[in-house]
Amino acid sequence: MKDYFDRVHRWGVLWDIGALLMLLGIPTSICLYLGVWPELEVLGSVLVRLMVLYWITAVIEVFTYVPMLGAGGTYLSFVTGNITNLKLPAGLAAMENAGVRANTEEGEVISTIAIGVSSITTTVIIAVGVLAFSPLLPYITDEESVFQPAFQWVLPALFGALGASYFAKHWKLVFAPVIVGVIVLIFSPTMGVGTLMFITIIASCGAALLMYKMKLI
């Protein structure tokens, strides 16, 4: 496995650097072509505000997602994006169906395959959807459309379906993270998903350790 992880980290770092260069290269190329550059003072003031909001969440997400996704799944997820909505549920569901746990050799392989397939499938579906449904989207998503309310509940439905199986199997561990999450959202309703997930994971681990010592689980 050492050789496997060495190769995963080597290619993962290379692809992450390549993705970063592409993300920065496109706006840089546009600026070079048009001869127009953002004012450094305005850009700096915006970046400072964004750093406070997103950089802390980005660091927290690394510590939160890596133990669940594994090395290969993490690199794939952070390059292709949409981790919370697609990659994380795909990896967890695949490991659950295969009967393996995260942070194991089997879990590492299953998670990587699931997230890779999810990335390919997502790209194909988005391409087909853009081509096929572009003429219909304005009517489906219109405020007066009967389908419009459904688009507001896609993410809750996804995580509700994914979480239901875990809640049923480990119902004693559900109360602590749910209660802590509700309390946090009451006092900070605009908190980022990554930060909230990190807090609830800490609450869940702490409660699980306490119940284990009390021989409740």
C-alpha positions in Angstrom: 0.0 0.0 0.0 2.9 2.3 0.5 3.7 2.4 -3.2 -0.1 2.9 -3.9 -0.2 5.9 -1.5 3.0 7.4 -2.9 1.6 7.3 -6.4 -1.8 8.7 -5.2 -0.1 11.6 -3.4 2.3 12.3 -6.3 -0.5 12.4 -9.0 -2.9 14.1 -6.6 -0.5 17.0 -6.0 0.2 17.3 -9.7 -3.4 17.4 -10.7 -4.3 19.8 -7.9 -1.5 22.2 -9.0 -2.7 21.8 -12.6 -6.3 22.5 -11.7 -5.2 25.6 -9.7 -3.1 26.9 -12.7 -6.1 26.4 -15.0 -8.4 28.2 -12.6 -6.0 31.2 -12.4 -4.9 30.9 -16.0 -8.3 31.5 -17.6 -9.0 35.0 -16.0 -5.3 35.9 -16.5 -5.5 35.0 -20.2 -8.7 37.1 -20.5 -7.0 40.0 -18.8 -3.9 39.7 -21.1 -6.1 39.5 -24.2 -8.3 42.5 -23.3 -5.5 44.5 -21.7 -7.7 45.1 -18.6 -6.6 44.3 -15.0 -8.4 44.6 -11.7 -7.3 47.4 -9.4 -5.0 45.9 -6.7 -6.5 48.0 -4.0 -10.1 46.8 -4.7 -8.9 43.2 -5.3 -7.0 43.2 -2.0 -10.0 44.5 0.0 -12.3 41.9 -1.5 -9.8 39.1 -0.9 -9.4 40.0 2.7 -13.2 39.7 3.3 -13.3 36.4 1.4 -10.4 35.0 3.3 -12.2 35.4 6.6 -15.3 33.7 5.2 -13.8 30.9 3.0 -10.2 30.2 4.0 -11.1 29.0 7.5 -13.9 26.8 6.1 -11.5 25.4 3.5 -9.0 24.4 6.1 -11.7 22.8 8.3 -13.1 20.9 5.3 -9.7 19.3 4.7 -9.6 17.9 8.2 -13.3 16.9 8.0 -13.4 15.2 4.6 -10.0 13.4 4.4 -10.8 10.8 7.1 -14.1 10.0 5.4 -12.9 10.1 1.7 -9.4 8.7 1.9 -6.4 9.9 0.0 -7.5 9.1 -3.6 -11.1 10.2 -3.0 -9.9 13.5 -1.4 -7.7 14.5 -4.4 -10.4 13.6 -6.8 -13.1 15.5 -4.8 -11.1 18.7 -4.4 -10.2 18.8 -8.1 -13.7 18.1 -9.4 -15.5 20.0 -6.7 -19.1 19.7 -5.4 -17.9 17.6 -2.4 -20.8 18.1 0.0 -23.5 17.6 -2.6 -22.1 14.6 -4.6 -18.7 13.3 -3.9 -19.1 12.8 -0.1 -22.5 11.1 -0.4 -21.2 8.9 -3.3 -18.1 7.8 -1.3 -20.0 7.1 1.9 -22.8 5.3 0.1 -20.4 3.1 -1.8 -18.5 2.1 1.3 -21.8 1.4 3.1 -23.1 -0.8 0.3 -19.7 -2.7 0.1 -19.7 -3.2 3.8 -16.3 -1.5 4.3 -15.2 1.3 6.6 -13.3 4.5 5.9 -9.6 4.6 6.8 -9.1 1.0 5.7 -7.4 -0.4 2.5 -10.8 -1.6 1.2 -12.5 1.7 2.0 -9.7 3.7 0.3 -10.2 1.7 -2.9 -14.0 1.7 -2.9 -14.2 5.5 -2.1 -11.7 6.4 -4.8 -13.6 4.3 -7.4 -17.0 5.7 -6.4 -15.9 9.3 -6.5 -14.1 8.8 -9.8 -17.3 7.2 -11.3 -19.3 10.0 -9.8 -17.1 12.6 -11.3 -17.4 11.1 -14.8 -21.1 10.5 -14.5 -21.7 14.1 -13.2 -19.8 15.5 -16.2 -21.7 13.4 -18.7 -25.1 14.2 -17.1 -24.3 17.9 -16.9 -23.3 17.9 -20.6 -26.4 16.1 -21.7 -28.6 18.2 -19.4 -27.2 21.4 -20.7 -27.8 20.4 -24.3 -31.2 18.8 -23.8 -32.8 20.9 -21.1 -31.5 24.4 -21.8 -34.6 25.4 -23.7 -36.9 24.1 -20.9 -35.0 25.3 -17.8 -36.4 28.8 -17.8 -39.9 27.4 -17.7 -39.1 24.7 -15.1 -37.3 27.0 -12.7 -39.6 30.0 -13.2 -41.2 31.3 -10.0 -44.6 30.4 -11.3 -43.6 26.9 -12.3 -45.1 24.0 -10.4 -41.6 22.3 -10.3 -39.8 25.3 -8.8 -40.3 24.4 -5.1 -38.6 21.0 -5.8 -35.3 22.7 -6.6 -35.2 24.2 -3.1 -35.2 20.7 -1.5 -32.7 18.8 -3.5 -29.9 19.0 -1.0 -32.1 18.2 2.1 -33.6 15.3 0.3 -30.2 14.0 -0.7 -28.7 14.1 2.8 -32.0 13.0 4.4 -31.9 9.8 2.3 -28.2 9.2 3.0 -28.5 10.0 6.7 -31.6 7.8 7.3 -29.7 4.5 7.0 -27.0 5.7 9.4 -29.5 7.1 11.9 -31.4 3.8 12.0 -28.2 1.8 12.6 -26.6 4.1 15.1 -29.5 6.0 16.6 -27.8 6.6 20.0 -25.1 8.6 18.3 -27.6 10.9 16.4 -28.8 13.1 19.3 -25.6 14.9 20.1 -24.6 16.2 16.7 -28.2 17.1 15.8 -28.8 19.0 19.0 -25.4 20.8 18.8 -26.1 21.6 15.1 -29.5 23.0 15.9 -28.2 25.1 18.7 -25.3 26.5 16.6 -27.7 27.4 13.8 -30.0 29.2 16.2 -27.2 31.5 17.2 -25.4 31.6 13.9 -27.8 30.7 11.0 -25.4 31.8 8.3 -22.5 29.6 9.4 -20.8 27.7 6.5 -21.6 24.0 5.9 -17.9 23.0 6.3 -17.6 24.7 9.7 -20.9 23.4 10.9 -20.0 19.9 9.8 -16.7 20.1 11.7 -18.5 21.2 14.9 -21.1 18.4 14.7 -18.4 15.8 14.0 -16.5 16.9 17.1 -19.7 16.7 19.1 -20.5 13.3 17.7 -17.0 11.9 18.5 -17.1 13.4 22.0 -20.5 12.0 22.7 -19.6 8.6 21.3 -16.5 8.4 23.5 -18.5 9.4 26.5 -21.2 6.8 25.8 -18.5 4.2 25.2 -16.9 4.8 28.6 -20.4 4.7 30.2 -21.0 1.4 28.4 -24.0 2.7 26.6 -22.8 1.6 23.2 
